[in-house]
Amino acid sequence: MQNQQVTISKFQSWILASRPRTLPAALVPVMVGSALAVHDGKFNFIYSFVALLCSILIQVGTNFTNDLYDYLKGADNENRKGPLRVLVSGLITKGEMKLGIILAFGLAFLMGLYLVYSTSWIILVVGLISIFAGLAYTAGPFPLAYNGLGDLFVFIFFGLVGTCGTYFLHHQNITFESIIASIPVGALITNILVVNNYRDIKEDKAAGKYTLAVKLGEIFSFYQYLILSVFAFLVPLIFFTLFDYHFFILLPLISLPIIFKLVRMLNSKNADELNKALELTAKESALFGLLFSIGLIV
């Protein structure tokens, strides 16, 4: 419930608004893209570090935008099942949130200019499109999240764009392997959104937020989660069998029991259980990304 009494400082409120549990989504694409760059023999730590900071800032800016527009459109209210939202609870004002959005995306743009100067103008295009997409996710005349396109957005930008974009910084090209490597990244990060939307079907429908879960229902969302997980775990096998990588590329399979647990948790209709599943899904995406990156480097 959102109407609980809270005593949270302004700094803590901004941390809460940044949704730190979702930030592995910003880390994993950069980590996997960098690991593949190392494997292919060319890596610049500064490029990856700046790319990570930009990725985090864009993720935070997107989260701030979501908080603002979900509040304005009524998708976030005192009856929502998820974690506390700062606008609904009055911890941050609309004006402050708008300023936070400008600062997050503005800093990402300014830091990204270093990568543009050091590598290619293509990075400027990628950065601008990523910022625009972060805003368009819940804002604008055709918000992606409200029209069933959120899942596709997450898969493309956190999977393909984030992973291949990071690899491009180091090698100035995109390989077939970098595209394949982006699939588990996008799939498992998309699963974070799948759980979130699965949990919020009733509330989102009432607010006119027609996510894929609202449009196609709980059963579809369950199998979507399952299929995305299967695709993710097939990729290390592809790298091992078709691309002749070391046996260590199969390290992500260690985390497979977590997926089995998560699939069972999705059968629960309990909000607290689904919130735990959401957090564990984010941790699983980070763990898979770490193990996959180790396998790529070794």
Secondary structure, 3 states (H helix, E strand, C coil): CCCCCCCCCHHHHHHHHCCHHHCHHHHHHHHHHHHHHHHCCCCCHHHHHHHHHHHHHHHHHHHHHHHHHHHHCCCCCCCCCCCCCCCCCCCCCHHHHHHHHHHHHHHHHHHHHHHHHHCCCHHHHHHHHHHHHHHHCCCCCCCHHHECCHHHHHHHHHHHHHHHHHHHHHHCCCCHHHHHHHHHHHHHHHHHHHHHHHHCHHHHHHCCCECHHHHHHHHHHHHHHHHHHHHHHHHHHHHHHCCCCCHHHHHHHHHHHHHHHHHHHCCCCCHHHHHHHHHHHHHHHHHHHHHHHHHHHC
